[in-house]
Amino acid sequence: MFRIHDDPFRRAQLAIAALFSSLGFQYATWAARLPAIKTHLDLTAAEVGLLLMATGIGAAAAFPLVAVLMRRWGSRRLALAAALGLALLLLVLAEAPNYPVALLIMAVDGALVACLNVAMNAQGAELEVTYERNAMSRLHATFSGGSLAAALLASGMNTVTSTVIVHFGVAAVLLVLLAAYARPGLLARERSAGATADAAAAAEAAAEAAAAPDAPDAPEAPKKKTRAKWTLPAAMTLWMGAAMAFGTVTEGAMNDWSAIYLKDVAKASAELAPLGIAVVSGMMVLARLFADGWRSRWGDARIVRIGSALAGVGLAVALLTGGVVPALIGFACVGLGIAAVTPCVYVAAASQGSDALTLVATMGTVGLLAGPPVIGFIANASGLVWGMGAVAASAIVVSLCSTRIGWPAPHAATDPDPVDDPLTA
């Protein structure tokens, strides 16, 4: 225990893990009480769908704001502000007087989620760069841990009281405590959006000067202060965004449609149908706990390329074969293969600066927002088998996009002895 507090890497790792956990906890907390919110506001199913969509719209619309705040505040301040804002928003949502106000609250929630998502992933990427050790996959696993904790709390609170404000009040206190725990250990050092490119340019200039030692000295040009201007994203950033978007399409669609596929197409029983989500989620958590070691051994490029191909091919074979058991095996392939995609892409995007990270994170949100409805449209027109086939195709697209991305060099594993890792102990 004393070793954890004396080790700056461990201290920062746990602090950033608290941010990931808080985001998963906050999301699952209000999602678990959607039935109560639906009853309180007397909403139809379509209105609930629009309420959920408002979160994604708010996150996507917040892209310019997040980019500005990342440059002005840095990831540490932005993450803490967003985490505290999300805690407060739970209390506001519990007391929403009507549907229009609830829509506005959920749009703000989406914007704050976008802020915390970008900031905490920037912290995770900076942790890897600072200590030259892989950590991002296990950090993403703690997001799922936070979601699980919130589901358990919701179940427990329902046995005590049906009052949403009491439940959300307890959850808000826990979120504030997580933010307070994270604050001392978060990384304060920030790299500017163009730091990587500036460093590369400086190194190239130094190499050219060394290669021509007899060149006459050029007169020193007057130094000018330049303002950072917005520019079109680089091609590689767009490839990263595409990989993130199709990766989140795969994740989101599996969560929303796997149980329906098992019940309606594979003819699974009502007891077996929820196993689709359980298999995908369980394999993703398990894979993310070990993925940092895989990244050190094989590199991010190979992990993303082979993993997403496994997800796509495994699901496609399951759809062609038909039946409950092949479907569950195919779903396991998706969870195993797609688990490390988002952590690896986040690290690659962060290496290009905060603007690239913000854009890639926003495209991931768009994938989560647009993916499940698009699959629904395909299923409505051609059947759910074709809809799930589009999910398999999305995973294959991720594999193709990965070949166009310049991946950072692999770091050492998070911990040579997993038994001593506080995130997995």
N, C-alpha and C positions, 0 to 999 in steps of 0.2 A: 504493500500500500504506500509506504514511504517512497518506494522507487518511482511510483507513478507521479507523485508530486515533485520529485527531484528531476524528472525527465521532461525537458521542455517539449519534445515531440509528443509524448503521451498527454501532457497537459493540454496542448493545443488540439490534439486529436479528439479528446473527450469533450472539449468545449465546442468544437465544430459539430461533433456528433449530437450534442444537445440541441443545436439549431435544426439539424435534419430531423431529429425526433420530434421537436416541437411543431414542425410543419406537418408531418404525418399525423400527429396528435390533434392539431387544430382542425385539419380537414376531416378526419374520421369522426370527430366530436359532433360537428353540425350535421354531417351526413347521416350519422346514426339516429338523429332526432328529426329527420325529414318528415316521417309520418306525423309526429306531434306538431311540427310547424305547418304541415299541410292542413291538419284539422283546425289549428288555431286561426289560420288565415282563410279557411274554407276554400282551398284551391282545387282546381281540377288537375287531372294528370298532365294535360298540355301546359298548364300554368307552372306546374312543378318542373317540367322539362325546360321551360323558358327560364325559370329561376336558376337551374343548373347551368344553362348556357350563358347566363349573365356573368357568371364567374369567369368563364373562358374568354368572353368578350372583354371584360375588364382587364384581364391579364394581357391580352393581345394589344389592346389600346394603350396600355401603360408603357409600351416599348420606348418611346422617346423620353418619357419621364425617368424610367429606370436608367437609361444610358447617361442622362445628365446627373442624376444623383450618384451613380457609381463614380463619375469623374470628380464630383465636388465633395462627396462625403467619404468615399471609399467603402469597401465591402464591410468593414467592422461596424461602422456607425449605421450604415444602411440596414444591415442584418438585425441589429439590436432594435432599431426603430420599428422595422417591419414586424418583428416578433412581438413586441409590446402592442403594436397596433392591432395585430390579429387576435391577441388576448382580449383587448377592449371590445373588438368587433363582435365577439361571441355574446357579450352582455347586451350590446345594441340589437343584435339579431333576435335575441330572446324576447325583447320588448317591442319588436317591430309592430306598429299599429295597423298597417294595411299592406296590400300586395305591392303597390308602387314603391313604397319605402323599402320593402324587403328586396325588391329588384336592385335598387340603388345600393343597399348594403352589400349585396352579393357581388355587384360590380366592383365596389371598393375592396371587398375581400379578394377578388381576383387580382387587382392591382397590387395589393400588399403581398399576396402570394408570389407574384412575379418578382417583386423587389427581394423578398427573402430567398427565393429560388436562385436568382442570379448571384446574390451576395454570398450565400452559404457555399455555392459551388465555386465561386472565386476564392473563398477561404480554403476550401478543400484542395483546389489546384495549387494555391500558394503554399500550402502545407507540403505537398509533394515536391515542389521546386525547392523550397527552403531546406528541407531535410533529405532530399533525394531518396525518398522512400514512397512506395505506393500506398495509398490510403483511401482513394475515392470510392472504390467498390464497397468496402465495409461501411463507409459513411452512408452510402445509399441504402445499405441494408438496415441501418438504424431508423431510416424513414419508415420502413415497413414495421419495425418494432414499435415506433410511436403510434402508428395506426392500430396495431393490435392492442396496445395499452388503452387507447381511447375506446375501442370496442368493448373491452372488458369493463372499463369504468362506466360506460353507458349502460351495460347490462346490470351492473351492480346498483347504479343510481336508480334505475327503473324499479328495482325491488324495494327501494326506500321511499321514493317520491316520484310522481309523474310531472312535477313542475320543472319546466325547461330552464327557467332562470336559476334555480338552485344547482342543477347539473352544470350549466354553463359557468356559473360562478365558481364552482370547485375547479372546473377545467381551466378557467382563466387564472386562478391562483397558481395552479401547477405550471402553466405556461410562463407566468412571470418568474417563478422560481427557476425554471429551466434557463430563461434569459439571464437571470442574475448569476446562475452558475457558469454560464458560457462567457460572460463579459470579461473576467480577468484573463482567461486563457486564449482569447481570440488574437489572431495575428494582426498587428498594427501596421506592419510594413506593407506598402502598396506599390505595385508597379504600374506606371501609367499605361494608357491604352497602346501607346506606340513604343513602349520600352523595348520589347523584343526586336522590333524592326530597327530601332535606333542603335541597339547594341550590335546587331548584325552589320549595319551600315558602318559603324565605327570600326569594327573588326576588319571589314573589307578595305576601308581606307588605310588602316594601319598596315595591312598586308601589301597594298600597292606601294606605300611609301618605303617599306622595307625592301621591296623588289627593285626599286630604282634609287639606290643611295646616292648616285652622282647627279641626280636631277637638280637643276638650280632651284633655290628657294623661291617660292612664289610669294608675292606680296600678300600679307594677311588681309583677308576681306573683312570689312566692318561687320560686326555681329548685329543681327537684327532679331528682335523679339517677334516671334510668330505665334499667331493664335491657331489653336487646333480647329480645323475645319472638318465638317462632315463630308465624307466621301462615299462613293458607291462601295459596297462591300466587295472584297476580293473574291475571285472565283472559288478559291478553296474554302472560304467562309460559307459560300452558298452551298457547296457540296456538304460541308458539315451540317448546315441547316437542313438540307434535304435528308441526310442520314438520321438526324434527330427527329424530324417530322415523321418519317415513315417508321422509325423505331417506336415512337410514342403511339402512332396509329396501331401498330401491332399490339403493344401493351394494352392500350385502352380498349380495343375491340375484343381482345381475349377476355378481359374482365367483364365486359358488358354482354357478350354473346355466347360464351362457352357453355353456360348452364342451359341456355335456350337451345343450342345445338344438340346437347346431350339429350334433352327431353323431347324435342320435336323431330329431330332427324335420326339420332342414334337410338331413340325409344328407350332411354334410360328411365328408371323409376324415379319418383319424386325424391327419394332418399339419396340416390346416386347423382342426380343432376348438379347439386351444388359442389360436387367434388371437382368439377372443371376449374372453378376459380381457385379452390384449395390447392390443386395440383400445380397450376401456373404460379400462384403466389409463393407456395412452399419451395418450389424449385428455384424461383428467382432469389428468395432470401438465402437459400443454401448456396447458390452459385456466387452471390455477391460476397459471402463470407470468405470464399476461397479465391475469388477472381483476382485479387491484388497479387497473390502469389503466381497465378497464371500469367498475369501481365508482365511480371518480372522475368519469368522464364521464356515466354514466347513473344512478348511485345503486344502493344495495343492493336496494331494493324491486323495481326493474325487472329487475335481474339475476336475482334469485331467481324472480320471477313468470314471466318469459319463459323463463329457462333450464330450470326444472322442467317448464313446459308443452312446451318443445321435446323434453325427454327422454321425456315421456309420449306425446306425439303421434307422435314419430319411431319409438318402439318399437312402438306400436300399429299403425302403417302397415306396418312391417316384418313383424309377425306376420300381418297380413291378407294381405300379398303372398306371403309364403313364399319359401323359397330361401336360399342361402348369402349371396349378395351383398346382398340387401335386409336380411338379418339383421345383417351386419357394418355396414352403413350405419346401421341402427337403433341398434346398440350404440354406434357413434360418437356419435350424437345424445345418448344417455344420458350418456356420459362427458363430453361437452362441456357439456351442459345442467345436470347435477347437480353439477359440480365445485365451483362457488362457493357452493352452498347452505350446507354446514356452516360454512365460514369466516364467512359473513355472519350466520348465526343466532347463532354464538358471540359475535360482536361486539355484536349487539343484546341478547343475554342478559346479557353482562357490563355493559352500560350500566345494567341494572336491579339490579346488585349481585351479590355472590358467591353468595348463596343461589339466586337465579334461574339463574345460570350453572351451579351444581352440579346443580340439578334438570333443566335442559335437557340437560346432558351425560349424566346418568343415563338420561334417556329415549332419547337417542341410542344408548346401550349396549343398552337393551332392544330397540330396533329392530334392531340388529345381531344380537342373540341370538335374537329371536323370528321375524325376517323369513324367513331361509332355511328353517327347519322348516315355517313356515306355507305357503310356496310349495310345499314338498314335499308337504304334505297335500293342497293343491289339485290338484297335478299327479297325485297318486295317485288322486284321486277323479274328476277330469274331464280329465286330460291336461296335458302341459307347456305347450301353447299357452295354455290358460286360466291356468296358473300364472304364466307370463310376462306375461299380460294383467293379472294382479293387480299385478305390478311396475310396469307402465305406469300403472295406476290410482293407485298410491302416489305416483308423481311428480306426477300431476295434483292429488292432495290437497295436496301441498306448495305448489303454485301457489295453490290456494284459501286455504290457511292464511296465506300471505304477505300477503294483502290485509287481514288482521286484526292485523298486527304494526306497531308504531310503530318505524320504522327510524331509526337515527342519521343525522345529516346527513353527506353525503360529504366526505371529506378529499381533500387533494392526492394525486396519484399517488405511489407509492413512490419513483420516480426518473424525472425527465423524460428521462434518457438511459439506457436499459436496458443499453447497452454497459458502463457504469461500475458496474453493480449486481453486487456480489460474489456474490450468490446465483445469478446467471444467467450470470456470465462463464465 
